[in-house]
Amino acid sequence: MKVRIALLTGNELRHKFFASFLSCYPNIDLKLVVHERNNKLTTNPLYLKSKKIKRHVDLRKKTEIFFF
């Protein structure tokens, strides 16, 4: 019996990979995938003020591109 799944996730590359990964399994029926955008991140006060947070987010994006 197939498991039916609806996935609500972000639109980052790692999230898209995960949805694709799930859809490859024969016992999983991925019925719906909704990718939400996160446009607010670059206007977030913490992102703008904190070098550590900006560096973390930017490095995470570069790492995603490298691995996925």
Protein Blocks (a to p, Z undefined) as FASTA:
>chain_A
ZZdddddddfbfklmmmmmmmmmpmkbccfbdcddddfklmmgmklmmmmklmmmmmmmm
mmmmmmZZ
